[in-house]
Amino acid sequence: MDINDLVFRKITLQPTFAEPAINFPVSNRLLRDGLVDAIALITHTFGFEDAKKIMGAVIDGSQPIVKAVMLPNG
């Protein structure tokens, strides 16, 4: 899958895991005040072609993924 699939086949990405919105203000404050290093939380980056594999690993716990970030060019 690539960006053309998303656009021309009208594929929609929907997150399956989300932090409750009630925690956003605290999370934002911790990040803003430098108490949490957001970059240190990113353990994996991946492109569209690896999305299914990474999401599977998040669900089954087969990799130690803290935060995975999908980048348009991998």
PDB file with one MODEL, atoms N, CA, C and O in Angstrom:
MODEL        1
ATOM      1  N   MET A   1       0.854  -1.165   0.000  1.00  0.00           N
ATOM      2  CA  MET A   1       0.000   0.000   0.000  1.00  0.00           C
ATOM      3  C   MET A   1       0.905   1.235   0.000  1.00  0.00           C
ATOM      4  O   MET A   1       1.930   1.256   0.681  1.00  0.00           O
ATOM      5  N   ASP A   2       0.529   2.242  -0.752  1.00  0.00           N
ATOM      6  CA  ASP A   2       1.237   3.511  -0.740  1.00  0.00           C
ATOM      7  C   ASP A   2       0.211   4.635  -0.699  1.00  0.00           C
ATOM      8  O   ASP A   2      -0.993   4.391  -0.625  1.00  0.00           O
ATOM      9  N   ILE A   3       0.698   5.858  -0.748  1.00  0.00           N
ATOM     10  CA  ILE A   3      -0.192   7.017  -0.640  1.00  0.00           C
ATOM     11  C   ILE A   3      -1.240   7.034  -1.744  1.00  0.00           C
ATOM     12  O   ILE A   3      -2.362   7.486  -1.516  1.00  0.00           O
ATOM     13  N   ASN A   4      -0.896   6.548  -2.941  1.00  0.00           N
ATOM     14  CA  ASN A   4      -1.885   6.505  -4.027  1.00  0.00           C
ATOM     15  C   ASN A   4      -3.051   5.588  -3.683  1.00  0.00           C
ATOM     16  O   ASN A   4      -4.199   5.893  -4.008  1.00  0.00           O
ATOM     17  N   ASP A   5      -2.763   4.454  -3.019  1.00  0.00           N
ATOM     18  CA  ASP A   5      -3.846   3.568  -2.586  1.00  0.00           C
ATOM     19  C   ASP A   5      -4.787   4.304  -1.642  1.00  0.00           C
ATOM     20  O   ASP A   5      -6.008   4.193  -1.758  1.00  0.00           O
ATOM     21  N   LEU A   6      -4.217   5.050  -0.717  1.00  0.00           N
ATOM     22  CA  LEU A   6      -5.053   5.768   0.243  1.00  0.00           C
ATOM     23  C   LEU A   6      -5.939   6.795  -0.447  1.00  0.00           C
ATOM     24  O   LEU A   6      -7.114   6.941  -0.110  1.00  0.00           O
ATOM     25  N   VAL A   7      -5.372   7.500  -1.407  1.00  0.00           N
ATOM     26  CA  VAL A   7      -6.116   8.568  -2.066  1.00  0.00           C
ATOM     27  C   VAL A   7      -7.092   8.027  -3.098  1.00  0.00           C
ATOM     28  O   VAL A   7      -8.286   8.323  -3.043  1.00  0.00           O
ATOM     29  N   PHE A   8      -6.592   7.238  -4.038  1.00  0.00           N
ATOM     30  CA  PHE A   8      -7.426   6.833  -5.167  1.00  0.00           C
ATOM     31  C   PHE A   8      -8.389   5.696  -4.850  1.00  0.00           C
ATOM     32  O   PHE A   8      -9.453   5.598  -5.462  1.00  0.00           O
ATOM     33  N   ARG A   9      -8.031   4.845  -3.912  1.00  0.00           N
ATOM     34  CA  ARG A   9      -8.954   3.783  -3.512  1.00  0.00           C
ATOM     35  C   ARG A   9      -9.798   4.209  -2.319  1.00  0.00           C
ATOM     36  O   ARG A   9     -10.612   3.438  -1.810  1.00  0.00           O
ATOM     37  N   LYS A  10      -9.591   5.460  -1.876  1.00  0.00           N
ATOM     38  CA  LYS A  10     -10.346   6.055  -0.764  1.00  0.00           C
ATOM     39  C   LYS A  10     -10.270   5.219   0.505  1.00  0.00           C
ATOM     40  O   LYS A  10     -11.268   4.998   1.191  1.00  0.00           O
ATOM     41  N   ILE A  11      -9.055   4.761   0.796  1.00  0.00           N
ATOM     42  CA  ILE A  11      -8.818   3.997   2.015  1.00  0.00           C
ATOM     43  C   ILE A  11      -8.702   4.970   3.174  1.00  0.00           C
ATOM     44  O   ILE A  11      -8.042   6.003   3.061  1.00  0.00           O
ATOM     45  N   THR A  12      -9.333   4.649   4.274  1.00  0.00           N
ATOM     46  CA  THR A  12      -9.302   5.480   5.463  1.00  0.00           C
ATOM     47  C   THR A  12      -8.503   4.779   6.553  1.00  0.00           C
ATOM     48  O   THR A  12      -8.736   3.604   6.835  1.00  0.00           O
ATOM     49  N   LEU A  13      -7.569   5.489   7.164  1.00  0.00           N
ATOM     50  CA  LEU A  13      -6.837   4.965   8.310  1.00  0.00           C
ATOM     51  C   LEU A  13      -7.617   5.319   9.563  1.00  0.00           C
ATOM     52  O   LEU A  13      -7.988   6.475   9.765  1.00  0.00           O
ATOM     53  N   GLN A  14      -7.864   4.333  10.396  1.00  0.00           N
ATOM     54  CA  GLN A  14      -8.571   4.573  11.641  1.00  0.00           C
ATOM     55  C   GLN A  14      -7.728   4.021  12.781  1.00  0.00           C
ATOM     56  O   GLN A  14      -7.338   2.854  12.754  1.00  0.00           O
ATOM     57  N   PRO A  15      -7.443   4.842  13.774  1.00  0.00           N
ATOM     58  CA  PRO A  15      -6.665   4.334  14.906  1.00  0.00           C
ATOM     59  C   PRO A  15      -7.476   3.311  15.684  1.00  0.00           C
ATOM     60  O   PRO A  15      -8.698   3.417  15.791  1.00  0.00           O
ATOM     61  N   THR A  16      -6.788   2.336  16.218  1.00  0.00           N
ATOM     62  CA  THR A  16      -7.475   1.307  16.997  1.00  0.00           C
ATOM     63  C   THR A  16      -7.208   1.441  18.487  1.00  0.00           C
ATOM     64  O   THR A  16      -7.930   0.873  19.306  1.00  0.00           O
ATOM     65  N   PHE A  17      -6.177   2.189  18.835  1.00  0.00           N
ATOM     66  CA  PHE A  17      -5.848   2.408  20.236  1.00  0.00           C
ATOM     67  C   PHE A  17      -5.760   3.908  20.463  1.00  0.00           C
ATOM     68  O   PHE A  17      -5.185   4.627  19.646  1.00  0.00           O
ATOM     69  N   ALA A  18      -6.319   4.382  21.555  1.00  0.00           N
ATOM     70  CA  ALA A  18      -6.231   5.812  21.838  1.00  0.00           C
ATOM     71  C   ALA A  18      -6.224   6.032  23.341  1.00  0.00           C
ATOM     72  O   ALA A  18      -6.873   5.313  24.101  1.00  0.00           O
ATOM     73  N   GLU A  19      -5.493   7.022  23.736  1.00  0.00           N
ATOM     74  CA  GLU A  19      -5.476   7.446  25.131  1.00  0.00           C
ATOM     75  C   GLU A  19      -6.770   8.215  25.390  1.00  0.00           C
ATOM     76  O   GLU A  19      -7.195   9.005  24.547  1.00  0.00           O
ATOM     77  N   PRO A  20      -7.398   7.998  26.535  1.00  0.00           N
ATOM     78  CA  PRO A  20      -8.611   8.769  26.827  1.00  0.00           C
ATOM     79  C   PRO A  20      -8.323  10.268  26.818  1.00  0.00           C
ATOM     80  O   PRO A  20      -7.307  10.711  27.355  1.00  0.00           O
ATOM     81  N   ALA A  21      -9.195  11.031  26.221  1.00  0.00           N
ATOM     82  CA  ALA A  21      -9.005  12.476  26.084  1.00  0.00           C
ATOM     83  C   ALA A  21      -8.844  13.171  27.434  1.00  0.00           C
ATOM     84  O   ALA A  21      -8.249  14.247  27.504  1.00  0.00           O
ATOM     85  N   ILE A  22      -9.355  12.586  28.483  1.00  0.00           N
ATOM     86  CA  ILE A  22      -9.234  13.205  29.811  1.00  0.00           C
ATOM     87  C   ILE A  22      -7.770  13.339  30.238  1.00  0.00           C
ATOM     88  O   ILE A  22      -7.439  14.180  31.074  1.00  0.00           O
ATOM     89  N   ASN A  23      -6.880  12.492  29.650  1.00  0.00           N
ATOM     90  CA  ASN A  23      -5.459  12.540  29.998  1.00  0.00           C
ATOM     91  C   ASN A  23      -4.658  13.530  29.155  1.00  0.00           C
ATOM     92  O   ASN A  23      -3.493  13.786  29.460  1.00  0.00           O
ATOM     93  N   PHE A  24      -5.250  14.086  28.115  1.00  0.00           N
ATOM     94  CA  PHE A  24      -4.515  14.996  27.227  1.00  0.00           C
ATOM     95  C   PHE A  24      -3.928  16.210  27.948  1.00  0.00           C
ATOM     96  O   PHE A  24      -2.755  16.517  27.735  1.00  0.00           O
ATOM     97  N   PRO A  25      -4.688  16.912  28.788  1.00  0.00           N
ATOM     98  CA  PRO A  25      -4.094  18.090  29.440  1.00  0.00           C
ATOM     99  C   PRO A  25      -2.842  17.752  30.258  1.00  0.00           C
ATOM    100  O   PRO A  25      -1.861  18.495  30.222  1.00  0.00           O
ATOM    101  N   VAL A  26      -2.871  16.655  30.981  1.00  0.00           N
ATOM    102  CA  VAL A  26      -1.707  16.257  31.778  1.00  0.00           C
ATOM    103  C   VAL A  26      -0.549  15.888  30.863  1.00  0.00           C
ATOM    104  O   VAL A  26       0.587  16.297  31.100  1.00  0.00           O
ATOM    105  N   SER A  27      -0.831  15.117  29.820  1.00  0.00           N
ATOM    106  CA  SER A  27       0.211  14.735  28.869  1.00  0.00           C
ATOM    107  C   SER A  27       0.828  15.954  28.210  1.00  0.00           C
ATOM    108  O   SER A  27       2.050  16.046  28.091  1.00  0.00           O
ATOM    109  N   ASN A  28      -0.006  16.890  27.782  1.00  0.00           N
ATOM    110  CA  ASN A  28       0.498  18.109  27.150  1.00  0.00           C
ATOM    111  C   ASN A  28       1.370  18.921  28.101  1.00  0.00           C
ATOM    112  O   ASN A  28       2.398  19.461  27.692  1.00  0.00           O
ATOM    113  N   ARG A  29       0.969  19.009  29.355  1.00  0.00           N
ATOM    114  CA  ARG A  29       1.751  19.761  30.334  1.00  0.00           C
ATOM    115  C   ARG A  29       3.110  19.106  30.558  1.00  0.00           C
ATOM    116  O   ARG A  29       4.127  19.796  30.624  1.00  0.00           O
ATOM    117  N   LEU A  30       3.132  17.787  30.676  1.00  0.00           N
ATOM    118  CA  LEU A  30       4.398  17.086  30.883  1.00  0.00           C
ATOM    119  C   LEU A  30       5.349  17.294  29.712  1.00  0.00           C
ATOM    120  O   LEU A  30       6.549  17.487  29.905  1.00  0.00           O
ATOM    121  N   LEU A  31       4.803  17.255  28.492  1.00  0.00           N
ATOM    122  CA  LEU A  31       5.623  17.497  27.303  1.00  0.00           C
ATOM    123  C   LEU A  31       6.075  18.952  27.231  1.00  0.00           C
ATOM    124  O   LEU A  31       7.250  19.228  26.989  1.00  0.00           O
ATOM    125  N   ARG A  32       5.153  19.876  27.439  1.00  0.00           N
ATOM    126  CA  ARG A  32       5.458  21.313  27.359  1.00  0.00           C
ATOM    127  C   ARG A  32       6.523  21.726  28.369  1.00  0.00           C
ATOM    128  O   ARG A  32       7.413  22.518  28.057  1.00  0.00           O
ATOM    129  N   ASP A  33       6.426  21.184  29.582  1.00  0.00           N
ATOM    130  CA  ASP A  33       7.359  21.559  30.641  1.00  0.00           C
ATOM    131  C   ASP A  33       8.678  20.791  30.574  1.00  0.00           C
ATOM    132  O   ASP A  33       9.555  20.979  31.418  1.00  0.00           O
ATOM    133  N   GLY A  34       8.816  19.919  29.559  1.00  0.00           N
ATOM    134  CA  GLY A  34      10.065  19.182  29.387  1.00  0.00           C
ATOM    135  C   GLY A  34      10.268  18.071  30.388  1.00  0.00           C
ATOM    136  O   GLY A  34      11.387  17.584  30.551  1.00  0.00           O
ATOM    137  N   LEU A  35       9.206  17.658  31.064  1.00  0.00           N
ATOM    138  CA  LEU A  35       9.313  16.575  32.040  1.00  0.00           C
ATOM    139  C   LEU A  35       9.319  15.200  31.376  1.00  0.00           C
ATOM    140  O   LEU A  35       9.739  14.209  31.974  1.00  0.00           O
ATOM    141  N   VAL A  36       8.849  15.156  30.133  1.00  0.00           N
ATOM    142  CA  VAL A  36       8.865  13.919  29.345  1.00  0.00           C
ATOM    143  C   VAL A  36       9.527  14.237  28.011  1.00  0.00           C
ATOM    144  O   VAL A  36       9.160  15.201  27.339  1.00  0.00           O
ATOM    145  N   ASP A  37      10.505  13.418  27.636  1.00  0.00           N
ATOM    146  CA  ASP A  37      11.188  13.570  26.350  1.00  0.00           C
ATOM    147  C   ASP A  37      10.415  12.771  25.306  1.00  0.00           C
ATOM    148  O   ASP A  37      10.545  11.549  25.234  1.00  0.00           O
ATOM    149  N   ALA A  38       9.612  13.459  24.497  1.00  0.00           N
ATOM    150  CA  ALA A  38       8.753  12.784  23.523  1.00  0.00           C
ATOM    151  C   ALA A  38       9.561  11.975  22.518  1.00  0.00           C
ATOM    152  O   ALA A  38       9.136  10.889  22.125  1.00  0.00           O
ATOM    153  N   ILE A  39      10.711  12.477  22.097  1.00  0.00           N
ATOM    154  CA  ILE A  39      11.537  11.765  21.120  1.00  0.00           C
ATOM    155  C   ILE A  39      11.981  10.416  21.673  1.00  0.00           C
ATOM    156  O   ILE A  39      12.063   9.438  20.929  1.00  0.00           O
ATOM    157  N   ALA A  40      12.264  10.356  22.959  1.00  0.00           N
ATOM    158  CA  ALA A  40      12.718   9.103  23.574  1.00  0.00           C
ATOM    159  C   ALA A  40      11.626   8.035  23.575  1.00  0.00           C
ATOM    160  O   ALA A  40      11.933   6.847  23.674  1.00  0.00           O
ATOM    161  N   LEU A  41      10.360   8.435  23.465  1.00  0.00           N
ATOM    162  CA  LEU A  41       9.255   7.483  23.472  1.00  0.00           C
ATOM    163  C   LEU A  41       9.081   6.774  22.132  1.00  0.00           C
ATOM    164  O   LEU A  41       8.498   5.691  22.073  1.00  0.00           O
ATOM    165  N   ILE A  42       9.590   7.387  21.044  1.00  0.00           N
ATOM    166  CA  ILE A  42       9.427   6.795  19.710  1.00  0.00           C
ATOM    167  C   ILE A  42      10.423   5.650  19.549  1.00  0.00           C
ATOM    168  O   ILE A  42      11.633   5.866  19.481  1.00  0.00           O
ATOM    169  N   THR A  43       9.901   4.449  19.490  1.00  0.00           N
ATOM    170  CA  THR A  43      10.762   3.269  19.358  1.00  0.00           C
ATOM    171  C   THR A  43      10.813   2.744  17.933  1.00  0.00           C
ATOM    172  O   THR A  43      11.745   2.023  17.577  1.00  0.00           O
ATOM    173  N   HIS A  44       9.824   3.093  17.106  1.00  0.00           N
ATOM    174  CA  HIS A  44       9.756   2.590  15.736  1.00  0.00           C
ATOM    175  C   HIS A  44       9.209   3.665  14.801  1.00  0.00           C
ATOM    176  O   HIS A  44       8.273   4.384  15.151  1.00  0.00           O
ATOM    177  N   THR A  45       9.792   3.768  13.625  1.00  0.00           N
ATOM    178  CA  THR A  45       9.212   4.548  12.543  1.00  0.00           C
ATOM    179  C   THR A  45       9.025   3.600  11.371  1.00  0.00           C
ATOM    180  O   THR A  45       9.798   2.657  11.200  1.00  0.00           O
ATOM    181  N   PHE A  46       8.004   3.847  10.567  1.00  0.00           N
ATOM    182  CA  PHE A  46       7.696   2.935   9.476  1.00  0.00           C
ATOM    183  C   PHE A  46       6.936   3.662   8.386  1.00  0.00           C
ATOM    184  O   PHE A  46       6.380   4.736   8.614  1.00  0.00           O
ATOM    185  N   GLY A  47       6.913   3.070   7.193  1.00  0.00           N
ATOM    186  CA  GLY A  47       6.169   3.606   6.066  1.00  0.00           C
ATOM    187  C   GLY A  47       4.863   2.851   5.882  1.00  0.00           C
ATOM    188  O   GLY A  47       4.583   1.886   6.593  1.00  0.00           O
ATOM    189  N   PHE A  48       4.073   3.298   4.926  1.00  0.00           N
ATOM    190  CA  PHE A  48       2.782   2.667   4.651  1.00  0.00           C
ATOM    191  C   PHE A  48       2.925   1.176   4.378  1.00  0.00           C
ATOM    192  O   PHE A  48       2.075   0.382   4.780  1.00  0.00           O
ATOM    193  N   GLU A  49       4.009   0.794   3.688  1.00  0.00           N
ATOM    194  CA  GLU A  49       4.172  -0.611   3.302  1.00  0.00           C
ATOM    195  C   GLU A  49       4.357  -1.531   4.510  1.00  0.00           C
ATOM    196  O   GLU A  49       4.117  -2.734   4.406  1.00  0.00           O
ATOM    197  N   ASP A  50       4.779  -0.988   5.651  1.00  0.00           N
ATOM    198  CA  ASP A  50       4.986  -1.804   6.853  1.00  0.00           C
ATOM    199  C   ASP A  50       3.893  -1.622   7.894  1.00  0.00           C
ATOM    200  O   ASP A  50       3.993  -2.170   8.992  1.00  0.00           O
ATOM    201  N   ALA A  51       2.859  -0.868   7.572  1.00  0.00           N
ATOM    202  CA  ALA A  51       1.819  -0.555   8.550  1.00  0.00           C
ATOM    203  C   ALA A  51       1.151  -1.808   9.117  1.00  0.00           C
ATOM    204  O   ALA A  51       0.965  -1.911  10.329  1.00  0.00           O
ATOM    205  N   LYS A  52       0.800  -2.737   8.275  1.00  0.00           N
ATOM    206  CA  LYS A  52       0.110  -3.946   8.751  1.00  0.00           C
ATOM    207  C   LYS A  52       1.012  -4.744   9.694  1.00  0.00           C
ATOM    208  O   LYS A  52       0.549  -5.250  10.717  1.00  0.00           O
ATOM    209  N   LYS A  53       2.294  -4.856   9.352  1.00  0.00           N
ATOM    210  CA  LYS A  53       3.234  -5.603  10.178  1.00  0.00           C
ATOM    211  C   LYS A  53       3.421  -4.933  11.547  1.00  0.00           C
ATOM    212  O   LYS A  53       3.400  -5.605  12.578  1.00  0.00           O
ATOM    213  N   ILE A  54       3.603  -3.623  11.551  1.00  0.00           N
ATOM    214  CA  ILE A  54       3.823  -2.899  12.806  1.00  0.00           C
ATOM    215  C   ILE A  54       2.571  -2.935  13.680  1.00  0.00           C
ATOM    216  O   ILE A  54       2.663  -3.170  14.885  1.00  0.00           O
ATOM    217  N   MET A  55       1.410  -2.705  13.085  1.00  0.00           N
ATOM    218  CA  MET A  55       0.174  -2.742  13.868  1.00  0.00           C
ATOM    219  C   MET A  55      -0.070  -4.135  14.451  1.00  0.00           C
ATOM    220  O   MET A  55      -0.547  -4.272  15.577  1.00  0.00           O
ATOM    221  N   GLY A  56       0.263  -5.158  13.675  1.00  0.00           N
ATOM    222  CA  GLY A  56       0.163  -6.523  14.187  1.00  0.00           C
ATOM    223  C   GLY A  56       1.070  -6.738  15.380  1.00  0.00           C
ATOM    224  O   GLY A  56       0.680  -7.382  16.354  1.00  0.00           O
ATOM    225  N   ALA A  57       2.288  -6.198  15.309  1.00  0.00           N
ATOM    226  CA  ALA A  57       3.241  -6.325  16.406  1.00  0.00           C
ATOM    227  C   ALA A  57       2.777  -5.564  17.645  1.00  0.00           C
ATOM    228  O   ALA A  57       3.004  -6.007  18.771  1.00  0.00           O
ATOM    229  N   VAL A  58       2.131  -4.424  17.436  1.00  0.00           N
ATOM    230  CA  VAL A  58       1.572  -3.675  18.571  1.00  0.00           C
ATOM    231  C   VAL A  58       0.502  -4.511  19.258  1.00  0.00           C
ATOM    232  O   VAL A  58       0.465  -4.598  20.485  1.00  0.00           O
ATOM    233  N   ILE A  59      -0.358  -5.119  18.471  1.00  0.00           N
ATOM    234  CA  ILE A  59      -1.475  -5.896  19.020  1.00  0.00           C
ATOM    235  C   ILE A  59      -1.005  -7.172  19.707  1.00  0.00           C
ATOM    236  O   ILE A  59      -1.456  -7.493  20.807  1.00  0.00           O
ATOM    237  N   ASP A  60      -0.086  -7.907  19.050  1.00  0.00           N
ATOM    238  CA  ASP A  60       0.326  -9.196  19.633  1.00  0.00           C
ATOM    239  C   ASP A  60       1.509  -9.091  20.590  1.00  0.00           C
ATOM    240  O   ASP A  60       1.875 -10.079  21.227  1.00  0.00           O
ATOM    241  N   GLY A  61       2.111  -7.907  20.701  1.00  0.00           N
ATOM    242  CA  GLY A  61       3.201  -7.717  21.648  1.00  0.00           C
ATOM    243  C   GLY A  61       4.504  -8.381  21.255  1.00  0.00           C
ATOM    244  O   GLY A  61       5.370  -8.587  22.106  1.00  0.00           O
ATOM    245  N   SER A  62       4.664  -8.723  19.978  1.00  0.00           N
ATOM    246  CA  SER A  62       5.858  -9.448  19.536  1.00  0.00           C
ATOM    247  C   SER A  62       7.107  -8.558  19.444  1.00  0.00           C
ATOM    248  O   SER A  62       8.221  -9.070  19.333  1.00  0.00           O
ATOM    249  N   GLN A  63       6.929  -7.236  19.489  1.00  0.00           N
ATOM    250  CA  GLN A  63       8.049  -6.300  19.488  1.00  0.00           C
ATOM    251  C   GLN A  63       7.852  -5.305  20.626  1.00  0.00           C
ATOM    252  O   GLN A  63       6.720  -4.977  20.979  1.00  0.00           O
ATOM    253  N   PRO A  64       8.953  -4.827  21.196  1.00  0.00           N
ATOM    254  CA  PRO A  64       8.827  -3.866  22.308  1.00  0.00           C
ATOM    255  C   PRO A  64       8.543  -2.450  21.792  1.00  0.00           C
ATOM    256  O   PRO A  64       9.408  -1.576  21.844  1.00  0.00           O
ATOM    257  N   ILE A  65       7.338  -2.240  21.302  1.00  0.00           N
ATOM    258  CA  ILE A  65       6.953  -0.957  20.709  1.00  0.00           C
ATOM    259  C   ILE A  65       6.306  -0.078  21.775  1.00  0.00           C
ATOM    260  O   ILE A  65       5.280  -0.437  22.354  1.00  0.00           O
ATOM    261  N   VAL A  66       6.919   1.077  22.023  1.00  0.00           N
ATOM    262  CA  VAL A  66       6.335   2.051  22.939  1.00  0.00           C
ATOM    263  C   VAL A  66       5.481   3.019  22.138  1.00  0.00           C
ATOM    264  O   VAL A  66       4.301   3.211  22.432  1.00  0.00           O
ATOM    265  N   LYS A  67       6.093   3.636  21.110  1.00  0.00           N
ATOM    266  CA  LYS A  67       5.373   4.555  20.232  1.00  0.00           C
ATOM    267  C   LYS A  67       5.894   4.357  18.831  1.00  0.00           C
ATOM    268  O   LYS A  67       7.088   4.514  18.580  1.00  0.00           O
ATOM    269  N   ALA A  68       5.007   4.013  17.913  1.00  0.00           N
ATOM    270  CA  ALA A  68       5.357   3.850  16.497  1.00  0.00           C
ATOM    271  C   ALA A  68       4.796   5.035  15.730  1.00  0.00           C
ATOM    272  O   ALA A  68       3.651   5.438  15.935  1.00  0.00           O
ATOM    273  N   VAL A  69       5.615   5.590  14.843  1.00  0.00           N
ATOM    274  CA  VAL A  69       5.209   6.752  14.055  1.00  0.00           C
ATOM    275  C   VAL A  69       5.278   6.396  12.577  1.00  0.00           C
ATOM    276  O   VAL A  69       6.326   5.984  12.080  1.00  0.00           O
ATOM    277  N   MET A  70       4.145   6.559  11.866  1.00  0.00           N
ATOM    278  CA  MET A  70       4.120   6.280  10.434  1.00  0.00           C
ATOM    279  C   MET A  70       4.562   7.534   9.691  1.00  0.00           C
ATOM    280  O   MET A  70       3.993   8.612   9.861  1.00  0.00           O
ATOM    281  N   LEU A  71       5.589   7.366   8.863  1.00  0.00           N
ATOM    282  CA  LEU A  71       6.115   8.454   8.043  1.00  0.00           C
ATOM    283  C   LEU A  71       5.739   8.204   6.589  1.00  0.00           C
ATOM    284  O   LEU A  71       5.763   7.055   6.149  1.00  0.00           O
ATOM    285  N   PRO A  72       5.393   9.239   5.826  1.00  0.00           N
ATOM    286  CA  PRO A  72       4.949   9.049   4.445  1.00  0.00           C
ATOM    287  C   PRO A  72       5.973   8.362   3.558  1.00  0.00           C
ATOM    288  O   PRO A  72       5.602   7.641   2.632  1.00  0.00           O
ATOM    289  N   ASN A  73       7.246   8.572   3.822  1.00  0.00           N
ATOM    290  CA  ASN A  73       8.296   7.972   2.978  1.00  0.00           C
ATOM    291  C   ASN A  73       9.075   6.899   3.701  1.00  0.00           C
ATOM    292  O   ASN A  73      10.205   6.592   3.321  1.00  0.00           O
ATOM    293  N   GLY A  74       8.497   6.330   4.726  1.00  0.00           N
ATOM    294  CA  GLY A  74       9.180   5.275   5.462  1.00  0.00           C
ATOM    295  C   GLY A  74      10.071   5.851   6.453  1.00  0.00           C
ATOM    296  O   GLY A  74      10.741   5.119   7.181  1.00  0.00           O
TER     297      GLY A  74
ENDMDL
END
